Amino acid sequence: GPYRLAFRRLLVEGLIGPPEIVALHEEIVNDAVSELRRRVQSARKRGELPRGMSTTRLLDTISGAIWAHISATPEDKLPKLAAGIDEYIDELVDGQLLLARMSAEEENSTDS
């Protein structure tokens, strides 16, 4: 979106910047990641996700892929990216969950 470059700066300056920027980083980035982590862990506890699935690895893979996708897109292609970003994220998450489930099933079948 229109704040893409400001967000990039926040990721860097929020770690080293003045207290107001550090607080903003905490609110926007760290709180969002903590909430996502809680949601994934809750889903795992409810049995919706494989028990052995790493929350950190799942979130790192998804967020890293999204970040790379957005960062590598040239300015003139951003409107097309924005129009399809929800579908991209849905497919990415579904793919990661499928891999996690397949891995869990494989582990269960070798344990038997």
C-alpha positions in Angstrom: 0.0 0.0 0.0 0.9 3.6 0.2 2.9 3.1 3.4 5.2 0.4 2.1 8.4 2.4 2.3 7.5 3.9 5.7 6.9 0.4 7.0 10.3 -0.7 5.7 11.9 2.2 7.6 9.9 1.3 10.7 11.3 -2.2 10.6 14.9 -0.8 10.8 14.5 2.4 12.7 12.1 0.8 15.2 15.0 -1.2 16.5 17.4 1.6 17.0 15.5 4.9 16.7 14.2 7.4 19.2 11.8 6.1 21.9 8.7 7.1 19.9 9.7 5.1 16.9 10.7 2.1 19.1 7.2 2.3 20.7 5.5 2.4 17.3 7.5 -0.6 16.2 6.4 -2.4 19.3 2.8 -1.6 18.7 2.6 -2.3 15.0 5.1 -5.1 14.4 5.8 -6.9 17.7 2.1 -6.9 18.9 0.9 -8.2 15.5 3.5 -11.0 15.5 2.6 -11.9 19.1 -1.1 -12.1 18.2 -0.4 -14.3 15.2 1.8 -16.5 17.4 -1.0 -16.9 19.9 -3.6 -17.7 17.2 -1.3 -20.4 15.7 -0.6 -21.9 19.1 -4.3 -21.9 20.0 -5.1 -23.7 16.7 -2.5 -26.3 17.4 -3.9 -26.8 21.0 -7.4 -27.3 19.5 -6.0 -29.9 17.1 -6.5 -27.9 14.0 -2.8 -28.0 13.3 -0.2 -30.7 13.8 1.2 -30.8 17.3 4.8 -30.9 16.2 4.5 -27.9 13.8 6.8 -25.1 14.7 4.9 -21.8 15.2 8.1 -19.8 14.5 9.0 -21.7 11.4 5.4 -21.4 10.0 5.2 -17.7 10.7 8.7 -17.0 9.4 8.0 -18.9 6.2 4.8 -17.1 5.5 5.9 -13.6 6.5 9.3 -14.0 4.7 7.5 -15.1 1.5 5.1 -12.2 1.7 8.0 -9.8 2.4 10.0 -11.1 -0.5 7.0 -11.1 -2.9 6.3 -7.4 -2.1 9.9 -6.3 -2.0 10.8 -7.8 -5.3 7.8 -6.3 -7.1 8.6 -3.3 -9.3 6.6 -0.1 -8.7 4.7 -0.4 -11.9 3.4 -3.9 -10.9 2.3 -3.0 -7.4 -1.4 -2.4 -8.4 -1.6 -5.9 -9.8 0.1 -7.3 -6.8 -2.3 -5.5 -4.5 -5.3 -6.8 -6.4 -4.2 -10.4 -6.0 -2.4 -10.3 -2.6 -5.3 -11.9 -0.6 -5.3 -14.8 -3.0 -1.5 -15.1 -2.9 -1.6 -15.2 0.9 -4.4 -17.7 1.0 -2.5 -20.0 -1.3 0.7 -19.6 0.6 -0.9 -20.3 4.0 -2.8 -23.3 2.6 0.4 -24.7 1.0 2.3 -24.4 4.3 -0.5 -26.0 6.3 -0.7 -28.8 3.8 3.0 -29.4 4.0 2.8 -29.4 7.8 -0.1 -31.9 7.8 1.7 -34.2 5.3 4.8 -34.1 7.5 2.8 -35.0 10.6 1.1 -37.8 8.8 4.5 -39.1 7.6 5.9 -39.0 11.1 2.8 -40.8 12.5 3.1 -43.5 9.8 6.7 -44.2 10.6 6.0 -44.3 14.3 3.5 -47.1 13.9 
